[in-house]
Amino acid sequence: MNYVNSILEVIGKTPLLKLNRVGGGGANVFVKLEHLNPSGSYKDRMALAMVEASERGETWNGRKLLPGGTVVEASAGNTAPAVALVCAAKGYKSKIFLYRYNFTNGVDARLKITQAYGPTVEISSEPEKYLSKEEMAAFTKENPDLPHVMAGKQDCALEEEKDSNTVWVDQIYNNANCIGQTEMGREIFDQLDGKVDAFGCSVSSGASLYGTCLGLKEKGLRPEITFGVVPEGSEQYFELKNKEESGRDEFHVSDIKKRIADAMGLKKWVTEQSIVERMINAGYPDKIFCVTAEEARGMANRLCSEEGIYCGMSSGANVAIALRIASRLKKGQNVVTLIVDRRDRYLSEYPNDKYVV
Ligand SMILES: Cc1ncc(COP(=O)(O)O)c(C=O)c1O
């Protein structure tokens, strides 16, 4: 007999695929097929780690997730279905705040996917509820999505305060997010017998990049090149591209997080170090690359039609940069990146004729 007892056992152990048609000369490019995880993204790994850490009471305030408890999180995308899936499989309740700025186009595929796992889903509050007029203006100038992100976080903080059997897992600051992603590094090391010359992927909380690098490090490997990828449309792209002092190889995300934390008065954010800050302090990554939406989307379409990989835009961005790195390395060397998620969640976001091949 060969079967599993829980869907959670299916998380991870994803195949590593060598690209055949997309790409050119130079080093080999390998992609880890993380879109094959149960909810369709690599976030299943971290959601499981964060919920299990909460069960052990490994949370910022020592709060323990008990039977009958609720997990709360705010998310723009993949973390929402992943947390809801893990809670469904373990028998916890979950409450997900989806960021309001995502819902300008009516029905959203990510909302539908998340709802399928049975959580309570709410659209985050209007930011005016928490921010003064001046703060609103300052953050909107910085990035129009930012006030909405902050409102989602503040909703979670209040939710946790209201009920002692609720745990806000907060992926931006949760060390278990990073720990959940370390297994990717160990798997990649084993799949290539330790021959990983370059590794990189897209960065938001930073946990996938940093966690994978830590997994490789555990095996005694620090690749020659580590790279972060920042696709257009993300908070970080805005920060890196649109601010005077920023350039290709700089990373200032931690600064804005601290300033926001002060403005919002979230005690936890003021006192804790974010994963991005920890990653930078540990010397990762060597380089950061910004990728336009057009390049990312074009590569995602090619991965789908030429390699049969049904992936979203940030996977396209990852591969576009991996190919650039490969062209600078020698034949026989190995560059590895991640196929982050499945394309289905973006079907309502882009006009189909443009996005779906
Ligand atoms: C599509 C996509 N790409 C990249 C990332 C970044 O992952 P991480 O938060 O581990 O840096 C996320 C995370 O939210 C994501 O949903």
Ligand as a Chemical Component Dictionary entry (heavy atoms), coordinates in Angstrom:
data_LIG
# 
_chem_comp.id                   LIG 
_chem_comp.type                 NON-POLYMER 
_chem_comp.pdbx_formal_charge   0 
_chem_comp.three_letter_code    LIG 
# 
loop_
_chem_comp_atom.comp_id 
_chem_comp_atom.atom_id 
_chem_comp_atom.alt_atom_id 
_chem_comp_atom.type_symbol 
_chem_comp_atom.charge 
_chem_comp_atom.model_Cartn_x 
_chem_comp_atom.model_Cartn_y 
_chem_comp_atom.model_Cartn_z 
_chem_comp_atom.pdbx_ordinal 
LIG C1 C1 C 0 3.696 35.238 -6.334 1  
LIG C2 C2 C 0 4.671 35.503 -5.239 2  
LIG N1 N1 N 0 5.958 35.701 -5.565 3  
LIG C3 C3 C 0 6.878 35.947 -4.625 4  
LIG C4 C4 C 0 6.546 36.034 -3.275 5  
LIG C5 C5 C 0 7.618 36.335 -2.274 6  
LIG O1 O1 O 0 7.855 35.302 -1.354 7  
LIG P1 P1 P 0 8.489 35.608 0.068  8  
LIG O2 O2 O 0 7.419 36.280 0.894  9  
LIG O3 O3 O 0 8.880 34.301 0.630  10 
LIG O4 O4 O 0 9.658 36.538 -0.130 11 
LIG C6 C6 C 0 5.229 35.841 -2.897 12 
LIG C7 C7 C 0 4.848 35.978 -1.503 13 
LIG O5 O5 O 0 3.873 36.503 -1.074 14 
LIG C8 C8 C 0 4.264 35.544 -3.899 15 
LIG O6 O6 O 0 2.973 35.328 -3.575 16 
# 
loop_
_chem_comp_bond.comp_id 
_chem_comp_bond.atom_id_1 
_chem_comp_bond.atom_id_2 
_chem_comp_bond.value_order 
_chem_comp_bond.pdbx_ordinal 
LIG C1 C2 SING 1  
LIG C2 N1 SING 2  
LIG C2 C8 DOUB 3  
LIG N1 C3 DOUB 4  
LIG C3 C4 SING 5  
LIG C4 C5 SING 6  
LIG C4 C6 DOUB 7  
LIG C5 O1 SING 8  
LIG O1 P1 SING 9  
LIG P1 O2 DOUB 10 
LIG P1 O3 SING 11 
LIG P1 O4 SING 12 
LIG C6 C7 SING 13 
LIG C6 C8 SING 14 
LIG C7 O5 DOUB 15 
LIG C8 O6 SING 16 
# 
